[in-house]
Amino acid sequence: MTSHTNRLGRHLAAALTAAVASQAASAEIIYSSVNWVVPNNIDGLYINVQTQATGSAGSAVAGWDLNPYSATALNWFNATGTGMMRYPGVTTGSAGNLPVGTVVDATRSFGSGAVTVGAAAGNWQLNSANYFGFRFVAADGLTHYGWGKFQIGSSISGADRKITEIAYENVAGVGIAVGDQGGPPPAYDPCAAGNPTVGIGSVNLGINQTAPDLVVNGMNITRANYYKFTASVSGDWTFSTCASGQATRMALLGDCIAGAAVLASNDDSCGSSSSLTASLSAGGVYYLVVGGEGPELASPINVVSVGPAIPVCVNAGAASYGDNVMNTSLGNGAQVVASTADGVGSATINQSLWFSFTPSATGQFAFKTCGSNGDTMLAIGTACPTVGTKFATIAYNDDAPNCASGATGAGSLASFINATNNGATGTYAGFPLTQNLVAGQTYYICVGAFSTTAPVQGLLNIVGPEGVACPADLDGDGTVTGADLGLLLGNWGGSGVGDLDGDGTVSGSDLGLLLGAWGACP
C-alpha cells in the first residue's frame, strides 16, 4: 500500500480568490494503492475506508463503510450515511462509472444496489478499469468523500474483480476529484491515529509500504507497520499471521515510540509466518508490529488475535444438583452463543450469568429455568469462550413448551434443556442435549435474559444421576491411590468396576479420569 497526504491545498486556500462549492479542494487526500479482491458470493468484501481493514463479514471489520458483493452481479451495500455516487445527472440506481476528474461532493446523487454494464455513459465496462465515487461517515462522525478504481475482467460476476486504488478527502465535507492522489507521501508515523488497529478475531490490515525497517532483538522487520491494540481483559493474548501465508516477522511493543519495551517477538513460528503470545493488562494499550523478512508484504495482511477465556466463565460459581438461585441483574452483559448443533447459528444471551457444573455420575441431565419471572435463555458447553468469541455449545434453548415463565403474559418463555428440550420446536427451540454428561468433567452453563434491560429472577434447576462424591475411589477409602488403579486395570475391557465414564467399557478414558482424580477425595 502507498499512502499519500497532501496538505498543500489547505495552505493555499487563503490565496484563492474564487471557489465553487463543488470544487475538489484537495485539503488532505489520503490515497492508497491496494489489491482487494471482491469475492463473487453473497458476502463479498467489507471495507473500512480509513483503517483499510477488510473482511468477508461485517462483524469482522469494525466500522466498515463499503460492501461490494454478489455472485451474479456487482452490488454495493453501504453502511448508514454511506453511498455510491451515481453518474452525473442520474438520480436513481447504483454506482456510476465516472470519468477521471469528476468531482465527488455533496452536490451529487448517491445510492446503492447493482451497477449497470453497457455502452452508455456511466455504465460499467468489462475487461477494463472502472472508477467509482462514494461518501462515508468517518471516525469523526462527519461525511467525507472518496473515489476508487475497480478492475473487472470478462464477467461482472467473475473471480477476477478487485479494487486497486482508493482515496478519500480527510477534511470533512470537502469534495475530491476522481483520480486525485494528492502530493508525495509523508514520513510514516507509527503513532498516527489513522493507522489501522487490531481487533479481536481475524481481520485484514493494510500495509503501509513507506514504513521504515525496525530491528527488534537482533531481528530486522522490513517495512514495520504499527497496529494499536487495547486489551479488554487481563491475561495471555496471542497474535498470529499464520493464515496469511506470507513471510512475516512480528513484535509486540509497549509503545509506538523508539526504545519502546519489547514484550514479545517472533519469526517463522508457523512456516514462514509468525505468532506470538504475551501477558497483557486490561485497558493497556500496546502496538503490534508486523513486517516482512526482506521483501515487502502484500497488502492487506491477515492478523488473528485470540484472548484469554472470559474471566466471568473461568471464575463461575459451582452449580449443584437441584435449585440454584439466578438473578440476571447481577449479569455480565451480552454473550453470543452457538444456537445450532453445527455451530453456525448464533443467539445473544443478555445479562448473562455463568455457572460451572461437575456431575458426580455419568448420564442424561436436564437443566431448566421454569417458573422464572421473565424470558430466559440457556446454553451449555464444555469450555469457556475466549474474549469476544462465540460460546461453543453442546445444547441450547430459548423457549420450551410446558415450562412457562412466571411473567404475566409471557407464555412459555422459560428455558429447558434435556434430550428433547422438553419437546421444543421452531425458531427458538435451539438444539437438545443428546449426549451423556460425564462424571468428573466440568461443564459451563450460560443463562440470561432475552431482554437487554428487564432483569430475570428465578431458579436454575439441575436434575440428573447422582453418584458418589469421588467416583474414582473404587475401594471407598477416601483416597484415589494405586489400589484403585489396580481394581480398574483388573477389570480392563469389562464393565462395572472402573467404568467411570459410563460407556460400558473400562478403557483409556476411565484411566484418564482416575489419574486426574489422584489423591485425597474432595
JOTACOR-V189637 format. One record per pair of residues at least 24 apart in sequence whose ideal C-beta (glycine too) atoms are under 10 Angstrom apart, sorted by the first residue. I is the first residue (numbers start at 1). J is the second residue. Records with the same first field share a line. If there is no record, write none. Layout:
BEGIN
I->J  J
END
This chain:
BEGIN
1->31  32  33  34  35  52  166  196  205  206  207  208  209  210  211  223  225  296  297  298  299  300  301
2->31  32  33  34  165  181  185  207  208  209  210  299
3->30  31  32  33  52  167  182  185  186  188  192  194  195  206  207  208  209  210  211
4->28  29  30  31  32  33  167  180  181  182  183  184  185  186  210
5->29  30  31  170  182  183  184  185  186  189  192  194
6->30  31  169  170  180  181  182  183  184  185  186
7->170  171  182  183  186
8->182  183
9->169  171  174  180  182  183
10->171  174
13->174
20->103  105  107  175
21->103  105  106  107  175
22->103  104  105  106  107  108  175
23->103  105  174  175  177
24->101  102  103  104  105  145  147  169  174  175  176  177  178  180
25->105  169  171  173  174  175  176  177
26->169  171  174  175  176  177  180  181  182  183
27->169  170  171  172  173  174  175  176  182
28->168  169  170  171  174  182  183
29->146  147  167  168  169  170  171  174  176  177  180  181  182  183
30->144  146  166  167  168  169  170  176  181  182  194
31->146  147  165  166  167  168  176  179  180  181  182  183  185
32->148  163  164  165  166  167  168  181  206  207  208  209  299
33->149  164  165  166  167  181  209  299
34->148  149  162  163  164  165  166  206  207  298  299  300
35->151  162  163  164  165  298  299  300
36->66  68  148  150  161  162  163  164  165  166  204  206  299  300
37->151  159  160  161  162  163
38->67  68  69  70  74  150  151  152  159  160  161  162  163
39->68  69  70  71  159  161
40->69  70  71  72  73  74  155  156  157  158  159  160  161
41->69  70  71  157  159
42->69  70  71  72  75
43->67  69  70  71  77
44->68  69  70  71  74  75  76  77  161
45->69  161  162  163  204
46->77  79  204
47->79  134  136  148  163  166  204
48->79  136  138  139  196  197  203  204  206
49->79  82  134  136  137  138  139  144  146  148  166  167  168
50->136  138  139  140  144  146  168  170  193  194  195  196  206
51->139  194  195  196  197  199  203  205  206  227
52->166  194  195  196  204  205  206  207  208  299  300
53->196  197  198  199  203  204  205  206  227  300  303
54->163  203  204  205  206  299  300  302
55->199  201  202  203  204  300  302
56->202  204
57->201  202
59->201  336  346
60->199  200  201  202  203  204
61->199  203  204
62->197  199  200  203
63->136  137  138  139  197  199
64->136
65->134  135  136  137  138  144  146  168
66->95  112  132  134  136  146  148  163  166
67->112
68->95  115  132  148  150  161  162  163
70->114  115  156  157
71->157
72->114  155  156  157
73->113  114  115  116  117  156  157
74->113  114  115  116  117  124  130  150  152  155  156  157  158  161
75->112  113  114  115  157
76->111  112  113  114  115  132  134
77->112  113
78->110  111  112  113  134  135  136
79->136  137
80->136  137
81->110  135  136  137  138  141  142  143
82->110  112  134  135  136  137  143  144
83->108  109  110  111  112  133  134  135  136  143
84->109  110  111  112  113  115  132  133  134  135  148
85->109  110  111  131  132  133  134  135  145  146  147  178
86->110  111  122  133
87->116  120  121  122  123  133
88->121  122  133
89->121  122
90->116  121  122
93->122
94->124  132
95->122  124  130  131  132  133  134  148  150
96->121  122  123  124  130  131  132  133
97->121  122  123  124  125  128  129  130  131  132  150  152
98->122  130  131  132  133  147  148  177  178  179
99->131  178  179
100->129  131  147  149  177  178  179  180
101->131  177  178  179  180
102->131  133  147  176  177  178  179
103->133  145  147  175  176  177  178  180
104->131  132  133  134  135  144  145  146  147  167  168  169  175  176  177  178  180
105->133  135  143  145  169  173  174  175  176  177
106->135  143  145  173  174  175
107->175
108->133  135  145  175
110->134  135  145
114->156
115->150  152  156
116->156
117->152  155  156
124->150  152  156
125->152  156
126->152  153  154  155  156  158  161
127->151  152  153  154  155  160
128->152  153
129->164  165
130->161
131->165  178  179
132->163  166  178
133->175  176  177  178
134->166  168  176
135->168  175
136->168
137->172
138->168  169  170  172  194
139->193  194
140->170  171  172
141->172
142->171  172  173
143->172  173
144->168  169  170  171  172  173  174  175  176
145->169  171  172  173  174  175  176  177
146->170  176  178
147->176  177  178  179  180  181
148->178
149->178  179
166->206
170->194
184->210
185->209  210
186->210
187->211  212
188->212  223  224  225  226
189->226  256
190->214  224  225  226  227  228  253  255  256  257  258  260  287  289
191->226  228  255  256  257  287
192->226  228  256
193->228
195->225  226  227  228  256  287
196->225  226  227  228  300  301  303
197->226  227  228  229  230  287  288
198->227  228  229  230  237  239  286  287  288  290  303  304  305
199->227  229  230  303  305  388
200->229  232  237  304  305  306  307  386  387  388  389
201->303  304  305  306  307  386  387  388  389
202->240  243  302  303  304  305  306
203->227  300  301  302  303  304  305
204->244  299  300  301  302  303
205->241  244  288  290  299  300  301  302  303
206->299  300  301
207->246  290  291  292  296  297  298  299  300  301
208->299
209->296  297  298  299
211->289  290  291  296
212->291
213->291  292  294
214->249  251  253  258  289  291
215->251
216->249  250  251  252  253  260  262  264  265  266  267  289  291
217->251  262  264  265  266  267
218->265
219->249  250  251  265  266  267  291  293
220->249  267  291  292  293  294
221->248  249  250  251  265  267  274  289  290  291  292  293
222->247  248  249  291  292  293  294  295  296  297
223->290  291  292  294  295  296  297  299
224->249  250  251  253  289  290  291  292
225->287  288  289  290  291  292  297  299  301
226->251  253  255  256  260  287  288  289  290  291
227->256  286  287  288  289  290  301  303  305
228->256  285  286  287  288
229->280  284  285  286  287  288  303  305
230->280  282  283  284  285  286
231->278  279  280  281  282  283  284  285  286  305  307  308  387
232->280  282  283  284  307  310  387  388
233->280  281  282  283  307  308  309  310  311  312  386  387  388
234->279  280  281  282  283  284  307  308  311
235->279  280  281  282  307  308  309  310  311  314  386  387
236->277  278  279  280  306  307  308  309
237->263  264  276  277  278  279  280  284  286  288  305  306  307  308  386  387
238->264  275  276  277  278  304  305  306  307  308  386
239->264  266  274  275  276  277  278  286  288  290  303  304  305  306
240->266  269  270  273  274  275  276  277  302  303  304  305  306
241->266  269  270  272  273  274  275  276  288  290  297  301  302  303  304
242->269  270  271  272  273  274  275  302  303  304
243->270  273  301  302  303  304
244->270  272  273  274  290  297  298  300  301  302  303  304
245->270  271  272  273  298  302
246->271  272  273  274  290  292  293  295  297  298  301  302
247->271  272  273  274  292  293  294  295  297
248->272  273  274  275  290  291  292  293  297  301  302  303
249->273  274  289  290  291  292  293  294  297
250->274  275  276  288  289  290  291  303
251->276  287  288  289  290  291
252->276  277  278  280  286  287  288  289
253->286  287  288  289
254->278  280  284  285  286  287
255->285  286  287
256->285  286  287  289
257->287
260->286  287  289
261->286
262->289
263->287  288
264->288
265->289
267->293
268->293
273->301  302
274->303
275->304  306
277->306
279->308
280->307  308
282->311
305->386  387  388
306->386  387  388  389
307->385  386  387  388  389
308->384  386  387
309->383  384  385  386  387  389  444
310->335  352  354  384  385  386  387  388  389  391
311->354  384  387
312->352  353  354  384  446
313->352  354  355  356  381  383  384  385  386  391  444  445  446
314->354  356  384  444
315->354  356  384
316->353  354  355  356  357  384  442  444  445  446
317->353  354  355  356
318->355  356  357  358  442
319->354  355  356  357  358  367  443  444  445  447  460  461  462
320->355  357  358  462
321->357  359  360  365  461  462  463  464  465  466
322->459  460  461  462  463  466
323->371  458  459  460  461  462
324->353  355  357  367  445  447  458  459  460  461  462
325->457  458  459  460
326->353  355  369  372  376  445  447  448  449  456  457  458  459  460
327->351  353  455  456  457  458
328->352  353  372  374  376  377  447  448  449  451  454  455  456  457  458
329->353  449  454  455  456  457
330->455  457
331->446  447  448  449  455  456
332->446  448
333->448  452
334->448  449  452
335->377  379  385  389  390  391  446  448
336->385  388  389  390  391
337->377  378  379  380  381  385  390  391  392  393  396  430  446  448
338->379  381  385  390  391  392  393  394  395  396  430  431
339->377  379  390  393  396  397  398  427  428  429  430  431
340->393  396  430  431
341->393  394  395  396  430  431  432  434
342->431
343->390  392  393
344->390
345->390  396  430  431
346->390  391
347->377  379  390  391  393  396  397  398  428  430  450
348->377  390  448  450  452
349->376  377  378  379  391  396  398  415  446  447  448  449  450
350->375  377  448  449  450  451  452  453  454  455  456
351->376  377  447  448  449  450  451  452  453  454  455  456
352->377  379  391  446  447  448  449
353->445  446  447  448  449  456  460
354->384  391  444  445  446  447  448
355->380  443  444  445  446  447  460  462
356->384  442  443  444  445
357->437  441  442  443  444  445  460  462  464
358->437  438  439  440  441  442  443  522
359->436  437  438  439  440  441  442  443  462  464  465  466  467  471
360->439  440  464  465  466  467  468  469  470  471
361->436  437  438  439  440  464  465  466  467  468  471  500  502
362->436  437  438  439  440  441  464  465  467  471  499  500  501  502  503  513
363->436  437  438  439  464  465  466  467  502
364->418  419  433  434  435  436  437  463  464  465
365->395  417  418  419  433  435  436  437  443  462  463  464  465
366->416  417  418  419  420  421  422  433  461  462  463  464
367->395  397  415  416  417  418  433  443  445  447  460  461  462  463  464
368->397  400  403  414  415  416  417  418  421  422  458  459  460  461  462  463
369->397  400  403  405  413  414  415  416  417  447  448  456  458  459  460  461
370->400  402  403  404  405  406  412  414  415  416  422  458  459  461
371->403  404  405  406  414  458  459  461
372->403  404  405  406  407  410  413  414  415  447  449  456  457  458  459  460
373->405  406  407  408  410  414  454  455  456  457  458
374->405  406  407  410  413  414  449  450  451  454  455  456  457  458
375->399  405  407  410  411  412  413  414  415  428  448  449  450  451  454  456
376->400  403  405  407  410  413  414  415  416  447  448  449  450  451  456  458  460
377->413  414  415  428  430  446  447  448  449  450  451  456
378->414  415  416  417  421  430  445  446  447  448  460
379->415  417  430  444  445  446  447  448
380->417  433  437  443  444  445  446  447
381->443  444  445  446
382->437  438  441  442  443  444
383->442  443  444
384->442  444  446
385->444  446
391->444  446
392->444
393->417  430  431  433  444  445  446
394->431  432  433  434  435  437  443  444
395->419  421  430  431  432  433  434  435  443  445
396->421  428  429  430  431  432  433  446
397->421  422  424  428  429  430  431  432  433
398->424  426  427  428  429  430  450
399->424  426  427  428  429  430  450
400->424  425  428  429  430
401->425  426  429
405->456  458
406->456  457  458
407->454  456  458
410->450  456
413->450  456
414->456  458
415->447  448  450  460
416->461
417->445  462
418->463  464
436->464  465  501  502  503
437->462  464  465  502
438->500  501  502  503  509  513
439->465  466  467  468  471  472  500  501  502  513  517
440->467  470  471  472  500  501  512  513  514  516  517
441->501  513  516
465->502
467->500  502
468->521
469->521  522
470->517  520  521  522
471->499  500  501  502  510  513  514  517  521
472->498  500  510  513  514  515  516  517  518  519  521
473->514  517  520  521
474->498  500  514
476->521
477->521
478->520  521
479->517  518  519  520  521
480->513  514  515  516  517  518  519  520  521
481->518  519  520
482->518
484->514  517  518
485->511  514  515  518
487->514
488->513  514  515
489->514
END
